[in-house]
């Protein structure tokens, strides 16, 4: 603990009346609504100040605001003898967050795929640390060479044909795609797909797993609405849900959680 933190602990945190007065001066003491884990929650700015400050941080962070809530929901549908397949894994936040389920379910596995070879280097470090498998390989419906383009941050990498203002035209690389169902994956499958516009192509590349009834859940993140994706999922007997509320999926949603009942 740093000197500054020790001083705060000694003269503020361990002095409840001092702490209360300082908190009241900075944040007030009114009942107010905050948004945390994508839920509107009534708190008191003084008495629940930790939640008040956490909500402020979450407003500026997609990871805290959106992905943490999604991870909570996905965990509800994890089972023993299941492989969680993280497609478009980036550095593996979803993968490492669920990998420790194997401490409860010995047959549970995590396999991650990332198209960008530079990002995949960091993914493999995290895979080794947290005990999951990682591949530097884009997935599609056929095996072919595809040109990709990156950006200022790793999360916007996409195929060159779909480049936007977020991409840097000079940051291009090519990679050979594979079908997901060409991999030897064990047990039932939970697919998480975040591939910047290639979601339907990835789904078609997993057709053999769907036809065998092995895909029990699919989370598709941030797709441009296309009826073809919901149609593909429902054609394989899946129920479509809003991944936050777990209510029925609507066309206005840009993410979907599909569950095989």
C-alpha positions as CSV (number, residue, x, y, z in Angstrom):
1,X,0.0,0.0,0.0
2,X,1.4,3.4,-1.0
3,X,2.0,6.2,1.6
4,X,-0.9,8.2,0.2
5,X,-3.2,5.2,0.6
6,X,-2.0,4.6,4.1
7,X,-2.7,8.2,5.1
8,X,-6.2,8.1,3.6
9,X,-6.9,4.9,5.4
10,X,-5.6,6.2,8.7
11,X,-7.1,9.7,8.7
12,X,-10.3,9.2,6.5
13,X,-11.5,5.6,6.1
14,X,-10.9,4.6,9.7
15,X,-12.5,7.9,11.0
16,X,-16.2,7.4,10.0
17,X,-17.4,10.8,11.0
18,X,-14.6,12.5,9.1
19,X,-15.3,10.3,6.1
20,X,-19.0,11.0,6.3
21,X,-18.4,14.8,6.3
22,X,-16.0,14.7,3.4
23,X,-18.2,12.5,1.3
24,X,-21.2,14.7,2.0
25,X,-19.3,17.8,0.9
26,X,-18.1,16.2,-2.4
27,X,-21.1,14.1,-3.4
28,X,-24.1,15.3,-1.3
29,X,-26.5,13.0,0.5
30,X,-29.6,12.8,-1.7
31,X,-31.3,9.6,-2.9
32,X,-30.7,9.4,-6.6
33,X,-30.8,6.9,-9.5
34,X,-27.6,5.5,-11.0
35,X,-27.0,3.0,-13.9
36,X,-24.9,0.0,-13.0
37,X,-24.7,-3.4,-14.8
38,X,-27.2,-1.8,-17.2
39,X,-29.8,-1.5,-14.5
40,X,-31.3,1.7,-13.1
41,X,-30.8,1.5,-9.3
42,X,-31.9,3.9,-6.5
43,X,-29.1,4.7,-4.1
44,X,-28.1,7.3,-1.6
45,X,-25.1,9.3,-2.8
46,X,-23.7,9.3,0.8
47,X,-24.6,6.0,2.2
48,X,-24.0,4.0,-1.0
49,X,-21.1,6.1,-2.2
50,X,-19.1,3.2,-3.5
51,X,-21.9,2.4,-6.0
52,X,-22.3,6.1,-6.9
53,X,-18.6,6.3,-7.8
54,X,-18.6,3.0,-9.6
55,X,-21.5,4.2,-11.8
56,X,-19.5,7.3,-12.7
57,X,-16.6,5.2,-13.8
58,X,-18.8,2.9,-15.8
59,X,-20.3,5.7,-17.8
60,X,-17.0,6.2,-19.5
61,X,-16.1,2.5,-20.0
62,X,-17.9,0.1,-22.3
63,X,-16.2,-2.7,-20.5
64,X,-17.7,-1.7,-17.1
65,X,-21.0,-0.5,-18.5
66,X,-21.8,-3.3,-21.1
67,X,-19.5,-6.3,-21.1
68,X,-19.6,-6.9,-17.3
69,X,-23.4,-7.2,-17.5
70,X,-23.2,-9.5,-20.5
71,X,-20.8,-11.8,-18.7
72,X,-23.2,-12.2,-15.8
73,X,-25.9,-13.3,-18.2
74,X,-23.8,-15.7,-20.2
75,X,-22.6,-17.5,-17.0
76,X,-26.2,-18.6,-16.4
77,X,-26.1,-20.9,-19.4
78,X,-22.7,-22.6,-18.9
79,X,-22.9,-26.3,-18.2
80,X,-20.6,-29.2,-17.6
81,X,-19.2,-31.0,-20.6
82,X,-19.4,-27.8,-22.6
83,X,-16.9,-25.8,-24.7
84,X,-17.2,-22.0,-24.6
85,X,-16.0,-20.8,-28.0
86,X,-14.9,-17.2,-28.0
87,X,-14.9,-16.0,-31.7
88,X,-13.4,-12.6,-32.1
89,X,-11.8,-12.9,-28.7
90,X,-9.4,-9.9,-28.8
91,X,-7.2,-10.4,-25.8
92,X,-9.6,-12.9,-24.2
93,X,-11.6,-11.0,-21.6
94,X,-14.6,-13.2,-22.0
95,X,-12.5,-16.4,-22.2
96,X,-10.5,-15.8,-19.1
97,X,-13.6,-14.6,-17.2
98,X,-15.3,-18.0,-17.7
99,X,-12.3,-20.3,-17.8
100,X,-12.2,-20.9,-14.1
101,X,-15.6,-22.6,-14.3
102,X,-13.5,-25.7,-15.0
103,X,-12.8,-25.7,-11.3
104,X,-16.5,-26.7,-10.9
105,X,-17.0,-28.5,-14.1
106,X,-14.0,-30.6,-15.0
107,X,-15.2,-31.2,-18.6
108,X,-15.7,-27.5,-19.3
109,X,-13.3,-26.0,-21.8
110,X,-12.7,-22.6,-23.4
111,X,-11.3,-22.1,-26.9
112,X,-10.7,-18.6,-28.3
113,X,-10.1,-17.4,-31.9
114,X,-8.6,-14.0,-32.9
115,X,-8.0,-12.9,-36.5
116,X,-5.4,-10.2,-35.8
117,X,-2.0,-11.9,-35.3
118,X,-0.6,-9.0,-33.2
119,X,-3.6,-9.1,-30.8
120,X,-3.4,-12.9,-30.8
121,X,0.1,-12.7,-29.2
122,X,-1.5,-11.1,-26.1
123,X,-4.4,-13.5,-26.3
124,X,-2.0,-16.5,-26.1
125,X,-0.3,-15.0,-23.0
126,X,-3.7,-14.7,-21.3
127,X,-4.7,-18.2,-22.5
128,X,-1.6,-19.7,-20.9
129,X,-2.2,-17.8,-17.6
130,X,-5.8,-18.8,-17.3
131,X,-5.8,-22.3,-18.9
132,X,-7.7,-22.0,-22.1
133,X,-6.8,-22.6,-25.8
134,X,-6.2,-19.8,-28.3
135,X,-5.9,-19.8,-32.1
136,X,-4.7,-16.9,-34.3
137,X,-7.2,-17.7,-37.0
138,X,-10.3,-16.0,-38.5
139,X,-13.4,-18.1,-38.9
140,X,-15.7,-18.1,-41.9
141,X,-18.0,-20.4,-44.0
142,X,-15.1,-21.4,-46.4
143,X,-11.4,-21.6,-46.3
144,X,-9.9,-18.6,-48.2
145,X,-7.5,-15.7,-47.9
146,X,-9.1,-12.5,-46.6
147,X,-7.6,-9.1,-46.3
148,X,-8.2,-7.4,-42.9
149,X,-7.7,-3.8,-41.7
150,X,-6.9,-2.6,-38.2
151,X,-7.3,0.7,-36.4
152,X,-6.1,2.8,-33.5
153,X,-7.4,0.1,-31.1
154,X,-7.5,-3.7,-31.6
155,X,-11.2,-4.0,-31.2
156,X,-12.1,-2.5,-34.6
157,X,-10.2,-4.9,-36.8
158,X,-12.5,-6.0,-39.7
159,X,-12.3,-7.3,-43.3
160,X,-11.0,-4.6,-45.7
161,X,-14.3,-4.4,-47.5
162,X,-16.1,-3.2,-44.4
163,X,-13.5,-0.6,-43.3
164,X,-14.9,2.5,-41.7
165,X,-13.6,5.8,-40.3
166,X,-12.4,3.9,-37.3
167,X,-9.9,1.9,-39.4
168,X,-6.5,2.9,-40.7
169,X,-6.2,2.0,-44.3
170,X,-2.5,1.3,-44.2
171,X,-2.8,-1.3,-41.3
172,X,-3.7,-4.3,-43.5
173,X,-2.9,-8.0,-43.2
174,X,-4.1,-11.2,-44.8
175,X,-5.1,-14.4,-43.1
176,X,-6.5,-17.7,-44.1
177,X,-9.9,-18.5,-42.7
178,X,-11.3,-21.9,-41.5
179,X,-14.7,-23.2,-40.7
180,X,-15.4,-23.6,-37.0
181,X,-16.8,-27.1,-37.6
182,X,-13.3,-28.1,-39.0
183,X,-12.0,-28.0,-35.4
184,X,-12.3,-30.9,-33.0
185,X,-14.3,-29.4,-30.2
186,X,-15.6,-31.5,-27.3
187,X,-19.1,-31.6,-25.7
188,X,-21.9,-29.2,-26.3
189,X,-21.0,-25.7,-27.5
190,X,-21.6,-22.1,-26.4
191,X,-20.6,-19.7,-29.1
192,X,-19.8,-16.0,-28.4
193,X,-19.3,-14.1,-31.7
194,X,-18.0,-10.6,-32.0
195,X,-16.5,-10.3,-35.5
196,X,-17.3,-6.8,-36.8
197,X,-19.8,-7.7,-39.5
198,X,-18.9,-11.3,-40.3
199,X,-21.3,-13.0,-37.9
200,X,-23.5,-14.8,-40.5
201,X,-20.4,-16.1,-42.3
202,X,-19.1,-17.5,-39.0
203,X,-22.5,-19.1,-38.2
204,X,-22.6,-20.9,-41.6
205,X,-19.1,-22.2,-40.9
206,X,-20.4,-23.9,-37.8
207,X,-23.4,-25.6,-39.6
208,X,-22.3,-29.1,-38.9
209,X,-22.3,-28.4,-35.1
210,X,-25.8,-26.9,-35.4
211,X,-27.1,-29.8,-37.4
212,X,-25.8,-32.2,-34.9
213,X,-27.7,-30.4,-32.1
214,X,-24.5,-29.6,-30.2
215,X,-24.8,-25.8,-30.1
216,X,-26.7,-25.0,-26.9
217,X,-26.2,-21.2,-26.8
218,X,-25.0,-18.4,-29.0
219,X,-24.3,-14.8,-28.1
220,X,-23.9,-12.4,-31.1
221,X,-22.5,-9.0,-30.2
222,X,-23.3,-5.8,-32.0
223,X,-24.4,-7.0,-35.4
224,X,-26.0,-4.7,-38.0
225,X,-29.5,-5.9,-38.0
226,X,-30.1,-8.6,-40.7
227,X,-33.0,-11.0,-40.5
228,X,-30.7,-13.7,-41.8
229,X,-29.0,-14.1,-38.4
230,X,-32.2,-14.5,-36.4
231,X,-33.6,-16.8,-39.1
232,X,-30.4,-19.0,-39.0
233,X,-30.7,-19.4,-35.2
234,X,-34.4,-20.0,-35.1
235,X,-34.1,-22.5,-37.9
236,X,-32.0,-24.6,-35.6
237,X,-34.6,-24.5,-32.8
238,X,-33.1,-21.7,-30.8
239,X,-35.1,-19.2,-28.7
240,X,-33.9,-15.6,-29.2
241,X,-33.5,-13.3,-26.1
242,X,-32.3,-9.9,-25.3
243,X,-29.0,-10.7,-23.5
244,X,-29.5,-8.1,-20.8
245,X,-33.1,-8.5,-19.8
246,X,-33.6,-12.1,-21.0
247,X,-36.9,-11.0,-22.5
248,X,-37.7,-12.0,-26.1
249,X,-35.4,-10.5,-28.8
250,X,-36.8,-7.6,-30.9
251,X,-35.6,-6.3,-34.3
252,X,-34.4,-3.1,-32.6
253,X,-31.8,-5.1,-30.7
254,X,-28.2,-5.2,-32.0
255,X,-27.2,-8.1,-29.8
256,X,-28.9,-11.5,-29.3
257,X,-28.6,-14.4,-27.0
258,X,-30.0,-17.6,-28.6
259,X,-30.7,-20.6,-26.3
260,X,-31.5,-24.2,-27.3
261,X,-34.3,-25.2,-25.1
